[in-house]
Amino acid sequence: MDPGMKSPNGSAAELPTYRVETWGCQMNVLDGQRMAGQLEARGMRRAGDGEEARILLLNTCMVREKAESKVYSALGVIARRKQEDPELVVGVTGCVAQVSGEEMLERAPWVDFVAGTGHVEEIGDLVDRARRERRQALALELPEEDPVYQFREIARDSAFQAYVTVIEGCDQFCTFCVVPFTRGRERCRATDEILSELAHLAATGYTEVTLLGQTVNAYRDPETGSGLGELLRRAARVPGLRRVRFLTSHPRLVDDDLTAAIADGGPIAPYFHLPAQSGADRVLGRMKRRYTAAEYLRTIEGIRRAVPDIAISSDFIVGFPGETEGEFQATLDLVREVRFSNVFGFRYSRRAGTAAARWASDAEIPDEVARERLARLLDLQTALQRETNEGLVGREFEVLVEAEEKGKSRGRTPCNRIVHVEDGPGRVGPGEYVRVRIERGLPNSLIGKLAE
């Protein structure tokens, strides 16, 4: 339901209001949009800025530090509202809910329901039940069957860009990661269902889609066994789609078919996010990544051999338990050698339930050391990005305009670089594709003008 639509007997202002507050990754963002769509289908509307919502959903994430503290802090604020207004519906969903659901209902008895990651499709029913029965509910079972989405009900935040989950869960069990415990084992959607969603999106005006999975290149069609490469090829043939992206891949699962699909070009964007996490073999072994730095570099070489202009980004964790200065230097060496288009760096933080969290405390890296290493990593990447971006001056790219900010139009190239178009405002708007000539390269973005 459109936020501005009217109920049969009154104005839009009379509809029950909701707010979904989402933290975390792209998949969490999409889960929040799925929840919002279910509520709108039931006649509710998104609360406006400054407007108090009648239904509050906290869609939580465990990737960042102090995730639980952040959730309980938010619930403490909500508790005061709930005391004044017992009819307020409060639900907690997502990864923190999955891990701490039972404890959460005990510590925050004003919460109406807690739903784990496998129950996103039931949020509308849980809200209805909370409004009707006023009894606490807990839904934490992780599903084992392949997921099926009501994709036509998703309330997306953009009118031209969309996320599409193709695989849920993860079977890698890296020692630092909670995803297998919060999202469960790998479960893949059927290719035909995914293509139906893509066709629906294209028919309603969406031109860029990003295929999502915690380990997206582990995707296998449940019936045929075909992988991500074949899915990308079929997605690229959906009429109306101009860009197809995918996130996030595991280096060990990059195969020739996936690389060949990217090389086919067309709507498949020349961009690959491939987390390395470390450049030191001993650290990679302790992380249970199942590849060496040399093997990672060979994978990069194979991708670039097939797609010479591809942009490759990565994730790194610094301060992993036991990481020495020499091993951190190996990470810097790998960053220098690969010259990533972008790097997302994080200090290691303990996650309950993971193997690394059980290791002896004397292996922990002091916080000040980890902070200093992260700063050095990001400083190096900033310098390398500036050099790379300056080398793009004079080139032309097709840019999808996403918004206007600070007197410029902002968009992205197919290789996922941010471009600020100086003469864009008033001439091009969000959702338009334009040719842009790069005038300047900055550390984190490009500056350009509309090409003649």
C-alpha positions as CSV (number, residue, x, y, z in Angstrom):
1,M,0.0,0.0,0.0
2,D,1.3,3.5,-0.9
3,P,2.1,5.5,2.3
4,G,-0.3,8.2,1.1
5,M,-3.3,6.1,0.3
6,K,-6.5,6.4,2.2
7,S,-8.4,3.8,4.2
8,P,-11.9,3.0,3.0
9,N,-13.4,5.1,5.7
10,G,-10.9,7.9,6.2
11,S,-7.7,9.7,5.4
12,A,-4.2,8.3,5.3
13,A,-3.5,9.9,8.7
14,E,-6.0,7.5,10.2
15,L,-4.1,4.4,9.1
16,P,-2.0,2.6,11.8
17,T,1.6,3.9,11.5
18,Y,4.8,1.8,11.6
19,R,8.5,2.3,11.6
20,V,11.2,-0.3,10.9
21,E,14.6,0.7,12.2
22,T,17.3,-1.4,10.4
23,W,21.0,-1.8,11.2
24,G,23.5,-3.8,9.3
25,C,24.2,-5.4,5.9
26,Q,22.3,-5.1,2.6
27,M,20.4,-8.3,3.4
28,N,19.2,-6.8,6.6
29,V,18.1,-3.7,4.7
30,L,16.1,-5.9,2.3
31,D,14.6,-7.9,5.2
32,G,13.4,-4.5,6.6
33,Q,11.8,-3.7,3.3
34,R,10.1,-7.1,3.3
35,M,8.7,-6.4,6.7
36,A,7.5,-3.0,5.7
37,G,5.8,-4.4,2.7
38,Q,3.8,-6.9,4.7
39,L,2.6,-4.1,7.1
40,E,1.5,-1.9,4.2
41,A,-0.3,-4.8,2.6
42,R,-2.3,-5.0,5.9
43,G,-3.4,-1.3,5.7
44,M,-0.6,0.4,7.7
45,R,1.5,3.3,6.6
46,R,5.1,4.3,7.3
47,A,5.4,7.0,9.9
48,G,6.7,10.3,8.6
49,D,9.7,12.2,10.0
50,G,8.9,13.3,13.6
51,E,5.7,11.3,13.7
52,E,5.3,8.6,16.4
53,A,4.7,5.2,15.0
54,R,2.1,2.8,16.5
55,I,4.2,-0.3,15.5
56,L,8.0,-0.2,16.1
57,L,10.3,-2.9,14.7
58,L,14.0,-3.0,15.5
59,N,15.7,-5.0,12.8
60,T,19.1,-5.8,14.4
61,C,22.6,-6.8,13.3
62,M,25.5,-8.4,15.1
63,V,28.3,-7.5,12.7
64,R,29.2,-4.2,14.5
65,E,30.7,-3.9,17.9
66,K,28.4,-3.7,20.9
67,A,25.4,-4.7,18.9
68,E,23.4,-6.0,21.8
69,S,24.1,-2.9,23.9
70,K,22.8,-0.8,21.0
71,V,19.6,-2.8,20.9
72,Y,19.0,-2.6,24.7
73,S,19.7,1.1,24.7
74,A,17.0,1.6,22.0
75,L,14.6,-0.6,24.0
76,G,15.2,1.4,27.1
77,V,14.0,4.5,25.3
78,I,11.0,2.6,23.9
79,A,10.1,1.3,27.4
80,R,9.1,4.8,28.5
81,R,6.7,5.1,25.5
82,K,5.3,1.7,26.1
83,Q,4.5,2.5,29.8
84,E,2.6,5.6,28.6
85,D,1.0,3.8,25.7
86,P,0.4,0.0,26.3
87,E,-1.2,-0.3,22.8
88,L,2.2,0.4,21.2
89,V,3.5,-2.7,19.4
90,V,7.2,-3.4,19.8
91,G,9.0,-6.2,17.9
92,V,12.7,-7.1,17.6
93,T,14.0,-9.0,14.6
94,G,17.3,-9.8,12.9
95,C,20.5,-11.4,14.1
96,V,20.6,-10.1,17.7
97,A,17.0,-11.4,18.1
98,Q,18.1,-14.8,16.7
99,V,21.0,-15.1,19.2
100,S,19.5,-13.5,22.3
101,G,15.7,-13.8,21.8
102,E,14.7,-15.6,25.0
103,E,17.0,-13.4,27.2
104,M,15.6,-10.3,25.4
105,L,12.0,-11.1,26.4
106,E,13.1,-11.6,30.0
107,R,15.2,-8.4,30.1
108,A,12.6,-6.3,28.2
109,P,9.2,-7.7,29.0
110,W,7.5,-4.8,27.2
111,V,8.6,-6.3,23.9
112,D,5.6,-7.9,22.2
113,F,7.5,-10.4,20.0
114,V,11.0,-11.4,19.0
115,A,11.5,-13.0,15.6
116,G,14.7,-14.5,14.2
117,T,16.1,-14.2,10.7
118,G,14.1,-17.2,9.4
119,H,10.7,-15.6,10.2
120,V,10.8,-12.4,8.1
121,E,7.8,-13.6,6.0
122,E,5.8,-14.0,9.3
123,I,6.2,-10.4,10.6
124,G,2.9,-9.2,9.4
125,D,1.1,-12.1,11.2
126,L,3.2,-11.5,14.3
127,V,2.2,-7.8,14.4
128,D,-1.5,-8.7,13.8
129,R,-1.3,-11.2,16.7
130,A,0.4,-8.7,19.0
131,R,-2.3,-6.1,18.3
132,R,-5.1,-8.6,18.8
133,E,-3.9,-10.8,21.7
134,R,-1.3,-8.7,23.6
135,R,0.7,-11.8,24.4
136,Q,4.5,-12.2,24.0
137,A,5.6,-14.3,21.1
138,L,9.0,-15.9,20.3
139,A,9.9,-17.3,16.8
140,L,13.6,-18.4,16.5
141,E,13.6,-21.7,14.7
142,L,16.0,-21.6,11.7
143,P,14.4,-22.9,8.6
144,E,15.9,-25.8,6.6
145,E,13.8,-25.6,3.4
146,D,14.7,-23.3,0.5
147,P,13.3,-19.8,0.9
148,V,10.2,-18.5,-1.0
149,Y,9.5,-14.8,-0.9
150,Q,6.4,-12.7,-1.4
151,F,8.4,-10.4,-3.5
152,R,5.5,-8.3,-4.8
153,E,4.9,-7.0,-1.3
154,I,8.3,-5.6,-0.6
155,A,8.3,-1.9,0.2
156,R,11.5,-0.8,-1.4
157,D,13.3,2.4,-0.6
158,S,14.2,3.2,-4.2
159,A,12.2,3.4,-7.3
160,F,15.0,2.2,-9.6
161,Q,17.5,0.1,-7.5
162,A,16.6,-3.1,-5.8
163,Y,18.2,-5.8,-3.7
164,V,17.2,-9.4,-4.5
165,T,18.3,-12.3,-2.1
166,V,19.3,-15.4,-4.0
167,I,20.8,-17.5,-1.1
168,E,20.4,-17.3,2.6
169,G,22.7,-18.6,5.3
170,C,26.3,-19.7,5.1
171,D,28.2,-23.0,5.4
172,Q,31.8,-21.5,5.7
173,F,32.0,-21.2,9.5
174,C,34.8,-18.7,9.5
175,T,36.1,-18.5,13.1
176,F,35.2,-14.8,13.5
177,C,31.7,-14.9,12.0
178,V,28.2,-15.4,13.5
179,V,26.3,-15.7,10.2
180,P,26.0,-19.6,10.3
181,F,24.5,-19.2,13.7
182,T,22.2,-16.2,13.1
183,R,21.2,-17.1,9.5
184,G,21.5,-20.8,9.4
185,R,22.9,-23.1,6.7
186,E,22.9,-22.3,3.0
187,R,19.4,-22.3,1.4
188,C,19.0,-21.2,-2.2
189,R,15.9,-19.8,-4.0
190,A,14.8,-21.4,-7.2
191,T,16.2,-19.7,-10.3
192,D,12.8,-19.4,-11.8
193,E,11.4,-17.6,-8.8
194,I,14.4,-15.2,-8.8
195,L,13.8,-14.5,-12.5
196,S,10.1,-13.8,-11.8
197,E,11.1,-11.3,-9.2
198,L,13.6,-9.6,-11.6
199,A,11.0,-9.5,-14.4
200,H,8.5,-7.9,-11.9
201,L,11.1,-5.3,-10.9
202,A,11.9,-4.5,-14.4
203,A,8.2,-4.2,-15.4
204,T,7.7,-1.7,-12.5
205,G,10.6,0.6,-13.5
206,Y,13.7,-0.9,-11.7
207,T,16.8,-0.9,-13.8
208,E,19.6,-1.9,-11.4
209,V,19.4,-5.0,-9.2
210,T,21.9,-6.5,-6.8
211,L,21.8,-10.2,-6.1
212,L,22.5,-10.9,-2.4
213,G,23.8,-13.7,-0.3
214,Q,26.1,-14.0,2.7
215,T,28.2,-16.1,0.3
216,V,26.5,-15.3,-2.9
217,N,28.8,-17.4,-5.2
218,A,27.8,-20.5,-3.2
219,Y,24.4,-20.2,-5.0
220,R,23.2,-23.4,-6.6
221,D,19.7,-23.8,-8.1
222,P,17.9,-26.4,-5.9
223,E,16.7,-28.3,-9.0
224,T,19.4,-28.1,-11.6
225,G,22.5,-27.3,-9.6
226,S,23.5,-24.4,-11.9
227,G,25.6,-21.8,-10.2
228,L,25.8,-18.0,-9.9
229,G,27.4,-17.6,-13.3
230,E,24.4,-19.1,-15.1
231,L,22.0,-17.1,-12.9
232,L,23.8,-13.8,-13.8
233,R,23.6,-14.7,-17.5
234,R,19.8,-15.3,-17.3
235,A,19.3,-12.2,-15.1
236,A,21.2,-10.2,-17.8
237,R,18.6,-11.3,-20.4
238,V,15.6,-9.9,-18.4
239,P,14.2,-7.0,-20.5
240,G,14.6,-3.6,-18.9
241,L,17.5,-4.4,-16.6
242,R,20.5,-2.3,-17.3
243,R,22.8,-3.3,-14.4
244,V,23.1,-6.5,-12.5
245,R,25.4,-6.7,-9.5
246,F,26.1,-9.3,-6.8
247,L,27.3,-9.4,-3.2
248,T,29.3,-10.9,-1.3
249,S,31.6,-13.6,-2.7
250,H,34.0,-16.0,-1.0
251,P,37.4,-16.3,-2.8
252,R,37.5,-20.1,-2.5
253,L,34.2,-20.4,-4.5
254,V,35.1,-18.2,-7.5
255,D,35.0,-20.5,-10.5
256,D,35.6,-20.1,-14.2
257,D,31.9,-20.0,-15.1
258,L,31.3,-17.0,-12.8
259,T,34.4,-15.1,-14.2
260,A,33.2,-15.9,-17.8
261,A,29.7,-14.6,-17.0
262,I,31.2,-11.2,-15.9
263,A,33.4,-11.2,-18.9
264,D,30.2,-11.5,-21.1
265,G,29.5,-7.9,-20.1
266,G,26.2,-6.4,-21.1
267,P,24.2,-5.6,-17.9
268,I,26.5,-7.5,-15.7
269,A,28.5,-4.8,-13.9
270,P,32.3,-5.1,-14.0
271,Y,32.6,-5.0,-10.2
272,F,33.6,-7.8,-7.8
273,H,33.6,-7.6,-4.0
274,L,35.9,-10.3,-2.8
275,P,36.8,-10.1,0.9
276,A,40.4,-11.2,1.6
277,Q,40.3,-10.5,5.4
278,S,44.1,-10.8,5.8
279,G,47.3,-11.1,3.8
280,A,49.0,-13.5,6.2
281,D,48.6,-17.3,5.7
282,R,48.7,-18.1,9.4
283,V,46.0,-15.6,10.2
284,L,43.9,-16.9,7.3
285,G,44.3,-20.4,8.6
286,R,43.1,-19.3,12.1
287,M,40.2,-17.5,10.4
288,K,39.3,-20.8,8.6
289,R,39.3,-19.1,5.3
290,R,40.7,-22.1,3.4
291,Y,42.9,-20.2,1.0
292,T,46.4,-18.7,1.2
293,A,47.4,-15.2,0.2
294,A,49.0,-16.6,-3.0
295,E,45.8,-18.4,-3.9
296,Y,43.8,-15.3,-3.3
297,L,46.2,-13.4,-5.7
298,R,45.9,-16.1,-8.3
299,T,42.1,-15.7,-8.1
300,I,42.4,-11.9,-8.6
301,E,44.8,-12.5,-11.6
302,G,42.2,-14.8,-13.2
303,I,39.4,-12.3,-12.8
304,R,41.5,-9.5,-14.2
305,R,42.7,-11.6,-17.1
306,A,39.1,-12.2,-18.1
307,V,37.9,-8.6,-17.3
308,P,40.9,-6.2,-17.4
309,D,39.0,-3.1,-16.3
310,I,37.1,-4.7,-13.5
311,A,37.0,-2.9,-10.1
312,I,37.7,-5.2,-7.1
313,S,36.9,-4.2,-3.5
314,S,37.6,-6.1,-0.4
315,D,37.2,-6.5,3.4
316,F,39.9,-6.8,6.0
317,I,39.9,-7.6,9.7
318,V,42.9,-6.2,11.6
319,G,43.9,-7.1,15.2
320,F,42.7,-10.7,14.8
321,P,43.7,-12.7,17.9
322,G,47.4,-13.5,17.7
323,E,48.1,-11.2,14.6
324,T,51.7,-10.1,14.7
325,E,53.1,-6.9,13.3
326,G,54.7,-8.9,10.5
327,E,51.4,-10.5,9.6
328,F,49.7,-7.1,9.5
329,Q,52.5,-6.0,7.2
330,A,51.6,-8.9,4.9
331,T,48.1,-7.5,4.7
332,L,49.5,-4.1,3.7
333,D,51.6,-5.8,1.1
334,L,48.6,-7.6,-0.4
335,V,46.7,-4.3,-0.5
336,R,49.6,-2.6,-2.4
337,E,49.8,-5.5,-4.8
338,V,46.1,-5.8,-5.7
339,R,45.2,-2.1,-5.6
340,F,41.6,-2.5,-4.7
341,S,39.0,0.0,-5.9
342,N,37.8,0.2,-2.3
343,V,38.5,-1.4,1.1
344,F,36.3,-1.9,4.1
345,G,38.4,-2.3,7.2
346,F,37.4,-3.4,10.6
347,R,39.0,-4.1,14.0
348,Y,38.4,-7.6,15.2
349,S,35.7,-7.8,17.9
350,R,34.6,-10.9,19.7
351,R,31.3,-12.5,18.8
352,A,29.7,-15.0,21.2
353,G,29.4,-18.5,19.8
354,T,32.3,-18.2,17.3
355,A,35.5,-20.3,17.6
356,A,37.7,-17.2,17.9
357,A,35.7,-16.0,20.9
358,R,36.7,-19.1,22.8
359,W,40.4,-18.6,22.4
360,A,42.7,-17.6,25.3
361,S,42.5,-13.9,26.2
362,D,46.3,-13.6,25.9
363,A,46.0,-13.9,22.1
364,E,43.9,-10.7,22.0
365,I,45.5,-7.7,20.4
366,P,45.4,-4.5,22.6
367,D,42.7,-2.1,21.4
368,E,45.1,0.7,20.9
369,V,47.3,-1.5,18.6
370,A,44.3,-2.6,16.6
371,R,43.1,1.0,16.2
372,E,46.6,2.0,15.0
373,R,46.8,-0.8,12.5
374,L,43.3,0.0,11.1
375,A,44.3,3.6,10.6
376,R,47.5,2.6,8.7
377,L,45.5,0.2,6.5
378,L,42.9,2.9,5.7
379,D,45.6,5.6,5.1
380,L,47.4,3.3,2.6
381,Q,44.1,2.5,0.8
382,T,43.2,6.2,0.7
383,A,46.5,7.0,-1.0
384,L,46.2,4.1,-3.5
385,Q,42.6,5.0,-4.3
386,R,43.6,8.6,-5.0
387,E,46.2,7.4,-7.5
388,T,43.8,5.0,-9.1
389,N,41.0,7.6,-9.3
390,E,43.4,10.3,-10.7
391,G,44.2,7.8,-13.5
392,L,40.6,7.8,-14.5
393,V,40.6,11.5,-15.4
394,G,39.6,12.0,-19.1
395,R,37.6,8.8,-19.3
396,E,33.9,8.6,-19.8
397,F,31.5,6.4,-17.9
398,E,27.8,5.7,-17.9
399,V,26.5,6.9,-14.5
400,L,23.3,6.0,-12.9
401,V,22.2,9.2,-11.0
402,E,21.1,8.3,-7.5
403,A,20.5,11.7,-5.8
404,E,21.5,15.3,-5.5
405,E,23.7,16.6,-2.7
406,K,25.8,19.7,-2.1
407,G,24.9,21.2,-5.4
408,K,25.9,18.2,-7.5
409,S,24.2,15.1,-8.8
410,R,25.6,11.9,-7.3
411,G,25.7,8.6,-9.0
412,R,27.7,5.4,-9.7
413,T,29.6,4.0,-12.5
414,P,29.1,0.3,-13.6
415,C,32.3,-0.4,-11.6
416,N,30.6,1.0,-8.5
417,R,32.7,4.2,-8.1
418,I,30.9,7.3,-6.8
419,V,30.7,10.2,-9.3
420,H,29.7,13.8,-8.4
421,V,28.3,15.4,-11.6
422,E,28.9,19.2,-11.3
423,D,26.5,20.2,-14.0
424,G,23.9,17.5,-13.2
425,P,21.4,19.4,-11.1
426,G,18.5,20.7,-13.2
427,R,19.5,18.6,-16.2
428,V,19.4,15.0,-14.9
429,G,17.4,13.4,-12.1
430,P,17.6,10.2,-9.9
431,G,17.1,7.1,-12.0
432,E,18.6,8.5,-15.2
433,Y,21.6,7.0,-16.9
434,V,24.0,9.6,-18.4
435,R,27.5,9.7,-19.9
436,V,29.9,11.6,-17.7
437,R,33.5,12.7,-18.4
438,I,35.8,12.5,-15.4
439,E,37.5,15.8,-14.5
440,R,39.1,15.0,-11.2
441,G,39.9,12.0,-9.1
442,L,39.6,12.2,-5.3
443,P,40.4,9.5,-2.7
444,N,36.8,8.3,-2.4
445,S,35.0,9.6,-5.4
446,L,35.2,11.1,-8.9
447,I,34.2,14.6,-10.1
448,G,32.8,14.8,-13.6
449,K,30.7,16.7,-16.1
450,L,28.0,15.6,-18.5
451,A,29.6,14.4,-21.7
452,E,28.8,16.2,-25.0
